[in-house]
Amino acid sequence: MENMKVKNVIIAKQAETSNNFEKFLEIVKEKNINIKLVSIGDKILIEKNLYFYVLWPDTSNFISENSLNNNALVCKLYYKSFSCIFTGDIEEIAEKEIIKLYSNASILKSDILKVAHHGSKTSSTQDFLELVQPKIALIGVGKDNLYGHPNSDVLTRLTNLRCSNL
């Protein structure tokens, strides 16, 4: 945000603060950027036939374990008949809570999944992936990174679902 023009920021209520978050707020104030605070169930209209639906976090039930990751904003993008879930850095504990909320609905099913937490071993559980049923999985990760992401078990689970990994 320091080096590019940002008009609006969409963010969920934070479970805790951090130096990065404080710096973020300073930049937002300094550049007079609009902030839209969203919560579970909100719909963010981008334009006709294009919107995000906020799936997580549940601000009435914050997860205290690794709270910055597990209370990350999780949204489903809808564009006509296409959909994509953006999972942020959530881990297994958040996936389980999301499954509890949406297991009886097809809302998690999506064409594309932005794989949680860079494909780490702490996320992308079998149960979660089976509900999403993605055709394509996108994993944001640097080559030869220090963490060994993506995890081979995550890649195996995606492959077994006949999901293309990009």
N, C-alpha and C positions, 0 to 999 in steps of 0.2 A: 504493500500500500504506500510505502514511502516513495516508490519509483514509478508508480503508475496511477492513472486516474481511476478512482473508484467512486461511483455515485451512491451505491447502496450496499449495506452489509446485512446479511440475514444470519442471525445467531440465536441459539437457545440459551436459556438461563444457565449459568455456570454453577457447577457443584462446588467449586473452590476457585481461588484466584492463583495466579502465578505471575512471575516477572514478565513472561511473554504476553499474558493477557493484559496486564497493566500497561505495557508498551503499546499494545493494540489499541486500548482505550485512549491513550494519549494521541496517537496518530489520527484516530477517528475524530476526536475533538478538534485537534489542530487543523485538519483538512475539512471540517464541517461535513462529514460523511453521514448520511442517513442510516440509522440502525433500525432494523425490524426484528423485534424479539418474538420468536415463535415457540410453540409448544406442540406436544403430541396432538394430532388431529387437525392441525392448521393446514390450510390449502394456500399455496403461494402461486398466484396467477402470474405467468410471464407474458403470455399473449393468448389469443384464442386457440384452443386445443393444446396448449402447452402449459403445464403446471407441475409443481412439486407438492407432494403430500407428506407431511411430517409424521414419521412413524415412531420416533424416539428422540430425545429422552422423555421419560415420564417424570416430570418435575415434582410430582407428589410421591415419587418412589425412587429417589436418587440412589445409585449404587455407590457405596463408600470405597469399595476395593478398586484401586487404580482409577479413581473417579474421573480424571481428565479424559482417559480413553473410553471408559465404559458408559459415560454420559454424553458421548459425542453425538452430534446431530446425524440422524439417519433419515434419509428422505427417499421417496420413490418419485421418479420423474415419469410423467405421462405425456405422450405426444400421440394423439389419435389412438391407434391400436398398439403402439410401441411403448415399452416401459423399461426402466432401468433403476436399480436400487443402488444408492450411494451409502456406504456403511461407515465411513470414517475409520476410526481406530478402535471400534468396539472389539471386545474379546468374548470368550465363551459365556461368561456370566451375563453379559448384556444380551447375547443371542438367545439364551434361555429365557430371559424376561420377555423379549420380543416374541418368541415362540408362544409363551403363555398368553400374550395379548392377542395374537393373530392366528393361532393354530387352527381355528375353526373357519377361517376365511381364506379366500384365495388372494388376498391383498399382497402377500409376499412374492407370489409368482411373478417373475420378470424375465424379459428377453435377455437383459444384460445385468450382470452383477459386478459392481466395483468391489473387489474382494477386500474384506476388512483387514486392517492392520498390516498391510503390505504382504499378506499371505503368511503371516506368522503362525506358529503352531498353537497359539493361544486363541485362534479364531477359526471361522469357517468350519464349524462342526457339521457332521453328517446330517443331523436333524435339521439344522438351519438350511443347508444346501438343498436338501430334499424338498423343503417348502418353497424355496425360491425357484428351483428348477431352471437355472439360467442356461441359455444356449451358448452364451459367450461370457467369459470371466476376464475382467481387466484387473491387472495387478500392478500397482505403482511401486516400483522397486528399482534401485540402482544395481547395475552389474557388479558382481563380486563384492556386495556390501558386507559390512562387518557382522551383521546379524544372521547371515545365511538365508535371508528371505528370497524367494518364497520357500516355505517348508515343503519338503518332499511329500509328506503325508497329505497336506492340503492339495497339492497338485494331483496326487493319486485319487483323492476323493472327487475332484473336479473331473478328471479323466473318466472315472467310473460312471459319472453322470452323463457322459458323452458331451461334455462341455468343452468348447474351444477356449484355450488359455492364451491370452495376449498380454 
